Amino acid sequence: MVTGISLEQAVALMTGGLSPLPPEALPAVQALGRTLASHVTAPMDHPPFDRSPLDGYALRAADIAGADRNHPVCLPVADTLYAGDEAKSPLLPGQAVRIMTGAMLPPGCDCVLPQEDTDRGNPVSIYTALPPCKNYVYQGEDYRAGSLLLPAGTRLDAAALGVLSSAGITEVSVCPRPKVGLLTTGDEVVEPGRPLPPGKIYGSNGALLAARLAELGIPSFCRHAADSPAAVAKAMDEMLEDCDLLITTGGVSVGDKDIFHQALPLLGAERVFWKVDLKPGTPAMFSRHGGKSILSLSGNPFAAFTTFELLARPLLAALAGEPRLLPRQRQAVLTTPYDKPSPRRRFLRGRYEEGQVALPEGHSSGQLASLVGCNCLVELPAGTPPAEAGQAVQVWLL
């Protein structure tokens, strides 16, 4: 087990050689928000026939050349076509066909005249001329059979699902959603809704990380274990049966009750690293057992949140094969100062907007209320003095 490594080294150790989980086949109607795992090609032309974009008359441009209000052209109406009708008979020279929006155009026509430019009679009087191809929607105008309809990596939103439906596609292959187990620990933790005895606290890490995973579209389930190495090892063993990634909080530092140093060997897990050179969340630990990953985070709420963003998200991105799960970074200008030096690489909560970032009050790793309304982590490099307003900083968007 290595110790005291950089954030980048930690991510490399966790994700190096890690293969994504297999793609999942889903009915398209259930795939909103999912990411395509493979290209989708068009199985057909769309539209599948030449069609009218408006209500009017299908005709030949040559037959109405020179028409205007003072010199209308009169044409017999040979047929009426509605959306869904098949145009079986070709349009003969000197004829018009009454046609509705979306209807198949008859062979032989080369334009569609809006009904507002006629008297709508039979024969129909036409009051304006048109060039060929005017108001004419060609077969395959939207996309052609065999063309790339949606590339792999497309996030399936309403428009993408509409496109799939227009092509008659009912099933898609999507990137998997890793199932995450959350194990919180601590004898001091009481479940919300129960009386709070002296010396106890209500647990927040389970709710915090489960909600964050849900925001990322990742399913999870949560358990709590007391500060007993045997109990924690048993809980981990059971939870690993039902998840692709296990995230734990608490018990990873150097105190008497930091029991993961005993629990992981009891489980038989391979410990890969312990302690990452950042603050908060330095004691983060990573292990493997049975081909699955175990990421153990600090029990302090903001420390757990920070290291989840910096360490768990790259793991989730690798398991899902989805780069969108990686945190995005931006350059910003700090609008509020931070009065402490940063001997170690430090991450603060912040509110980023239009290239500027403001810091709230309260940056202790045990404080959670000041995280409300924040949308980024602000990075201060190791060895920097107190940060001043106007200083350029790197932010990691949440």
PEFENUR-V309152 format. One record per residue. SS is DSSP state (alpha for helix, beta for strand, coil for the rest). Layout:
BEGIN
SS + SS
END
This chain:
BEGIN
coil + beta + beta + beta + beta + coil + alpha + alpha + alpha + alpha + alpha + alpha + alpha + alpha + alpha + coil + coil + coil + coil + coil + coil + coil + coil + beta + beta + beta + beta + alpha + alpha + alpha + coil + coil + coil + coil + beta + beta + coil + coil + coil + beta + beta + coil + coil + coil + coil + beta + coil + coil + coil + coil + beta + coil + coil + coil + coil + beta + beta + beta + beta + coil + alpha + alpha + alpha + alpha + coil + coil + coil + coil + coil + coil + coil + coil + beta + beta + beta + beta + beta + beta + beta + beta + beta + coil + coil + coil + coil + coil + coil + coil + coil + coil + coil + coil + coil + coil + beta + beta + beta + beta + beta + coil + coil + coil + coil + beta + coil + coil + coil + coil + coil + coil + beta + beta + beta + beta + alpha + alpha + alpha + beta + coil + coil + coil + coil + coil + beta + beta + beta + coil + coil + coil + coil + coil + coil + coil + coil + coil + coil + beta + coil + coil + coil + coil + coil + beta + coil + coil + coil + coil + beta + beta + beta + coil + coil + coil + coil + beta + coil + coil + alpha + alpha + alpha + alpha + alpha + alpha + alpha + alpha + alpha + coil + coil + coil + coil + beta + beta + beta + beta + coil + coil + coil + coil + coil + beta + beta + beta + beta + beta + beta + coil + coil + coil + beta + beta + coil + coil + coil + coil + coil + coil + coil + coil + coil + coil + beta + beta + coil + coil + alpha + alpha + alpha + alpha + alpha + alpha + alpha + alpha + alpha + alpha + alpha + coil + coil + coil + coil + beta + beta + beta + beta + beta + beta + coil + coil + coil + alpha + alpha + alpha + alpha + alpha + alpha + alpha + alpha + alpha + alpha + alpha + alpha + coil + coil + coil + coil + beta + beta + beta + beta + beta + coil + coil + coil + coil + coil + coil + coil + coil + coil + coil + alpha + alpha + alpha + alpha + alpha + alpha + alpha + alpha + coil + coil + beta + beta + beta + beta + beta + beta + beta + coil + coil + beta + coil + coil + coil + coil + coil + beta + beta + beta + beta + beta + coil + coil + beta + beta + beta + beta + beta + beta + coil + coil + coil + alpha + alpha + alpha + alpha + alpha + alpha + alpha + alpha + alpha + alpha + alpha + alpha + alpha + alpha + alpha + alpha + alpha + alpha + alpha + alpha + coil + coil + alpha + alpha + alpha + coil + coil + beta + beta + beta + beta + beta + beta + beta + coil + coil + coil + beta + coil + coil + coil + beta + coil + coil + coil + beta + beta + beta + beta + beta + beta + beta + beta + coil + coil + beta + beta + beta + coil + coil + coil + coil + coil + coil + coil + coil + coil + coil + alpha + alpha + alpha + coil + coil + coil + coil + beta + beta + beta + beta + beta + coil + coil + coil + beta + coil + coil + beta + coil + coil + coil + coil + beta + beta + beta + beta + beta + beta + coil
END
